[in-house]
């Protein structure tokens, strides 16, 4: 199996064109012949930045799930809800489909994304050659669906607007919502910082 770097080729991050990477003097930058974007054989400090974002996301994941995401105040009485208690409340109210969507988008997807990114980083560290194509496909999948993790925050925003519009109660966003947004943003940055080509370097090293 041959990787592009062994042939002196670099793929543009913007337009996807694979072109010959020139020999450069120190501090010089190569540019894509199609779109003139900067070319890099590998993302600079990819592993360091990805680990930093990922560890920060793990720390924020705890308050995101333990602290209340929203508080519904009705007749001067408040009912704070975490993500999980909100899902359970929706199930009790007969809204199981909505509860399932929020559970997948706000609990399952962020958890899987954290675990998969950790697995990919460890596979690069230990130079694993196991199922490189499948691992690349998995990375592309979590990169694509990760943005939908913020769906729960959208639901809270819509709920706040609808409830306050009808003047039947007050809904306030809780600290858990801020922590959850931080998890989503940090995992998005982690996925963006990770360079999947690093997984394929194990092939070049072995050959």
MARDOKOL-111980 format. One record per atom (N, C-alpha, C): residue in three letters; x, y, z. Coordinates in steps of 0.1 Angstrom, whole numbers, plus 5000, padded with zeros to 4 digits. Layout:
ALAXYZ ...
end
This chain:
UNK500949885000 UNK500050005000 UNK500950135000 UNK500650224991 UNK501450344990 UNK500650464995 UNK501250555002 UNK500650675007 UNK501150794999 UNK500350904998 UNK500751014989 UNK502051074993 UNK502351085006 UNK503551155011 UNK504751085006 UNK504750955003 UNK505950884998 UNK506250924984 UNK505250974977 UNK505351024963 UNK505551174963 UNK505651244974 UNK505851384975 UNK504651464971 UNK503451404974 UNK502151464970 UNK501551524983 UNK500851634982 UNK500051694993 UNK498651724988 UNK497651694996 UNK496251724993 UNK495851854999 UNK495251934991 UNK494752064995 UNK493552045005 UNK493552115016 UNK492452105026 UNK491252175021 UNK491352275011 UNK490252345007 UNK489552284995 UNK490352264984 UNK489752214972 UNK489952064969 UNK490852004977 UNK491051854976 UNK491951814965 UNK492651904958 UNK493551874947 UNK494851814953 UNK495251694948 UNK496551644952 UNK497651694942 UNK498651754947 UNK499651814939 UNK501051784944 UNK502051814936 UNK503451784940 UNK503851894951 UNK504351844962 UNK504751934972 UNK506251974970 UNK506452104968 UNK507852144964 UNK508852144976 UNK510052144972 UNK511152164982 UNK511152304986 UNK511052334999 UNK510952475004 UNK512152515013 UNK512452635012 UNK513452695022 UNK512752715035 UNK513452725046 UNK512852745059 UNK511952875059 UNK510752855066 UNK509752965067 UNK508952995054 UNK509252915044 UNK508452935032 UNK507252845032 UNK506152885025 UNK504952805025 UNK504552775011 UNK504152645009 UNK503752604995 UNK502252644994 UNK501852654981 UNK500452694978 UNK499852604968 UNK498552584969 UNK497852494960 UNK497752564946 UNK498152484935 UNK498052544922 UNK496652574917 UNK495652514923 UNK494252544919 UNK493652664926 UNK493652664940 UNK492952764948 UNK493852854955 UNK495152834955 UNK496252914961 UNK496152904977 UNK495552804982 UNK495552794997 UNK496852735001 UNK497252755014 UNK498452695019 UNK498452545019 UNK499552485015 UNK499652345015 UNK500452295027 UNK500052185033 UNK500752125044 UNK500751975042 UNK501851905043 UNK501851755042 UNK501051705054 UNK501051765065 UNK500251725077 UNK499851845084 UNK498751845091 UNK498351955099 UNK499351975110 UNK499652105112 UNK500752135122 UNK500252105136 UNK501052035144 UNK500652005158 UNK499351945160 UNK498951855150 UNK497651795150 UNK497351725163 UNK498151635167 UNK497951545178 UNK497851625191 UNK498751725193 UNK498751805205 UNK497551885206 UNK497151955195 UNK495952035196 UNK494651945198 UNK494651835191 UNK493451745193 UNK493351695207 UNK494451645213 UNK494451605227 UNK493951715236 UNK494451835234 UNK494051945242 UNK492551975242 UNK492051985230 UNK490552005229 UNK489751885235 UNK490251765233 UNK489551645237 UNK489551645253 UNK490651665259 UNK490751665273 UNK489851775279 UNK489851885273 UNK488951995278 UNK487551955277 UNK487151885266 UNK485851845263 UNK485351745274 UNK486251655278 UNK486051555288 UNK485651625301 UNK486451725305 UNK486251805317 UNK484851875317 UNK484451925305 UNK483252005304 UNK482051905303 UNK482351785299 UNK481251685298 UNK480551655311 UNK481351655322 UNK480751625335 UNK479751725340 UNK480051855340 UNK479051955344 UNK477951965334 UNK478251935321 UNK477151935311 UNK476051835314 UNK476351725320 UNK475351625323 UNK474851625337 UNK475651695346 UNK475151695360 UNK474451825364 UNK474751935357 UNK474152065360 UNK472852075352 UNK471952155358 UNK470652175350 UNK470852255337 UNK470252205327 UNK470352265314 UNK469252375312 UNK468152355319 UNK467052465319 UNK466252455332 UNK465652565335 UNK464752565346 UNK463352635342 UNK462352555344 UNK460952605340 UNK460352655353 UNK460052785353 UNK459352845364 UNK457952875361 UNK457052805369 UNK455552815367 UNK454952835380 UNK454152945381 UNK453552985394 UNK454552995405 UNK455653065402 UNK456753095411 UNK457452975416 UNK457252865410 UNK457952735413 UNK458852695402 UNK460152665405 UNK461052625395 UNK461352475394 UNK461552425382 UNK461852285381 UNK463052275372 UNK464252265378 UNK465452255370 UNK465552115364 UNK466052105352 UNK466251975344 UNK467651965339 UNK468251855341 UNK469451815334 UNK469051755320 UNK470051725312 UNK469651665299 UNK468951535301 UNK469451445310 UNK468851315312 UNK467451325319 UNK467351415329 UNK465951435335 UNK464951495325 UNK465451575316 UNK464551625306 UNK464051515296 UNK465051425293 UNK464651315285 UNK463651225292 UNK463851195305 UNK462951115312 UNK461551185314 UNK461551315316 UNK460351395317 UNK459551385304 UNK460251395292 UNK459551385280 UNK458851245278 UNK459551145282 UNK459051005281 UNK457750995290 UNK457851045302 UNK456651045311 UNK455451125305 UNK455851235298 UNK454751315292 UNK454251255279 UNK454751145275 UNK454251075262 UNK454951125250 UNK456051195251 UNK456851245240 UNK458051165237 UNK457951035237 UNK459050945235 UNK459850975222 UNK459250995211 UNK460051025199 UNK461051145201 UNK460451255207 UNK461351375209 UNK462451345219 UNK462051265229 UNK463051225239 UNK464151145233 UNK463851055224 UNK464850975217 UNK465751055209 UNK465151155202 UNK466051245193 UNK467051325202 UNK466551375213 UNK467351455222 UNK468451365229 UNK468051245233 UNK468951145238 UNK470151115229 UNK469751085216 UNK470751055206 UNK471651175203 UNK471051295201 UNK471851415198 UNK472651475209 UNK472151455221 UNK472751525233 UNK473551445242 UNK473351315242 UNK474051225251 UNK474851115243 UNK474151045234 UNK474850935227 UNK475950985217 UNK475551085209 UNK476551135199 UNK477751205205 UNK477551295215 UNK478851345221 UNK479651245228 UNK479051145235 UNK479751045242 UNK480550955232 UNK479850915221 UNK480550835211 UNK481650915204 UNK481451045202 UNK482451125195 UNK483751135204 UNK483551155217 UNK484651165226 UNK485451025226 UNK484750915227 UNK485350785227 UNK486050755214 UNK485450785203 UNK486050755190 UNK487250835187 UNK487150965190 UNK488351045188 UNK489551005197 UNK489250965209 UNK490250905218 UNK490850785212 UNK490050695207 UNK490450565200 UNK491350605188 UNK490950695180 UNK491750735168 UNK493150785172 UNK493150875182 UNK494450925187 UNK495350825192 UNK494750725200 UNK495650615205 UNK496150525194 UNK495250505184 UNK495750425172 UNK496850485165 UNK496950625164 UNK498050695158 UNK499250675167 UNK499050695180 UNK500250685189 UNK500950545189 UNK500150445188 UNK500650305187 UNK500850255173 UNK500750345163 UNK501050305149 UNK500250185145 UNK498950185148 UNK498150075144 UNK497850075129 UNK497949955123 UNK497549945108 UNK496249875106 UNK495449865117 UNK494249785117 UNK493149865110 UNK492549805100 UNK491349865093 UNK491450015091 UNK492550055083 UNK492750205081 UNK491550265073 UNK491050195063 UNK489950255056 UNK488750275064 UNK488450165073 UNK487250185081 UNK487450295092 UNK488650305097 UNK488850405107 UNK488750545100 UNK489150565088 UNK489050685081 UNK487550715079 UNK486750615075 UNK485350635073 UNK484650675086 UNK485050615097 UNK484450655110 UNK484750795113 UNK486050835111 UNK486350975113 UNK485551075105 UNK485351045092 UNK484551135084 UNK483151135089 UNK482651025094 UNK481251025099 UNK481051105111 UNK481951095121 UNK481851175133 UNK482051325130 UNK482951355120 UNK483151495116 UNK481851555111 UNK481151465103 UNK479851515097 UNK478751535107 UNK478551435116 UNK477351435124 UNK477651515137 UNK478851545140 UNK479151615153 UNK478451745154 UNK478251815143 UNK477551945144 UNK476151935149 UNK475451815147 UNK474051805152 UNK473951785167 UNK475051775174 UNK475051755188 UNK474451875195 UNK474451985188 UNK473952105195 UNK472452115194 UNK471752015189 UNK470352015187 UNK469652045200 UNK470151985211 UNK469452005224 UNK469352155227 UNK470452225224 UNK470452375227 UNK469452445219 UNK469252405206 UNK468252455198 UNK466852435203 UNK466652315208 UNK465352275214 UNK465052365226 UNK466052385235 UNK465852475246 UNK465452615242 UNK466152665232 UNK465952805227 UNK464452815221 UNK464052715214 UNK462652715208 UNK461652705220 UNK461952625230 UNK461052605241 UNK460952735249 UNK462052805251 UNK462052935258 UNK461153035250 UNK461353045237 UNK460553135229 UNK459053105229 UNK458752975228 UNK457252935227 UNK456552965241 UNK457252915252 UNK456652935265 UNK456453075269 UNK457553155267 UNK457453295271 UNK456453375261 UNK456353335249 UNK455453395240 UNK453953375245 UNK453653265250 UNK452353235255 UNK452153285269 UNK453153335276 UNK453153395289 UNK452553295299 UNK452853165298 UNK452353065308 UNK453453025318 UNK454653055315 UNK455753025324 UNK457053095319 UNK458053075327 UNK459353125323 UNK460353015322 UNK461153015312 UNK462252905310 UNK463552975310 UNK464452945319 UNK465752995319 UNK466852895316 UNK467752925307 UNK468852835305 UNK469752825317 UNK470152695320 UNK471052675332 UNK472452665328 UNK473352645338 UNK474852635335 UNK475152515328 UNK474352405328 UNK474552285321 UNK474552315306 UNK473752405301 UNK473652445287 UNK474952505282 UNK475552585291 UNK476752655287 UNK477852545286 UNK477952455296 UNK478952345296 UNK478652255284 UNK477452225280 UNK477152145269 UNK477552205256 UNK477352335255 UNK477752405243 UNK479352405242 UNK479952415253 UNK481452405253 UNK481952265248 UNK481252155253 UNK481552025248 UNK481452015233 UNK480352065228 UNK480052055214 UNK481152125206 UNK481452255210 UNK482452335203 UNK483852265204 UNK484152215216 UNK485552155218 UNK485652035210 UNK484651945209 UNK484751825201 UNK484751865186 UNK484051965182 UNK484152015168 UNK485552055165 UNK486152125174 UNK487552175172 UNK488552055172 UNK488251955181 UNK489151835181 UNK489051755168 UNK487851735163 UNK487651665150 UNK488351735139 UNK488251875139 UNK488851955128 UNK490351955129 UNK490851945142 UNK492351945144 UNK492951815140 UNK492251705142 UNK492851575139 UNK493051555124 UNK494251505121 UNK494651475107 UNK494551325105 UNK493551275097 UNK493451135095 UNK494551075087 UNK495351155080 UNK496451105073 UNK497551055082 UNK497551095094 UNK498551045104 UNK498350895106 UNK497150845105 UNK496850705107 UNK497550625096 UNK497650685084 UNK498150615072 UNK499750615072 UNK500250705080 UNK501750705081 UNK502350575086 UNK501550495094 UNK502050375098 UNK502350275087 UNK501650295076 UNK501950205064 UNK503250245058 UNK503550375057 UNK504750425051 UNK505950385060 UNK505750395073 UNK506850355082 UNK507250215081 UNK506250125079 UNK506449985079 UNK507149945066 UNK506750015055 UNK507249985042 UNK508750035040 
end
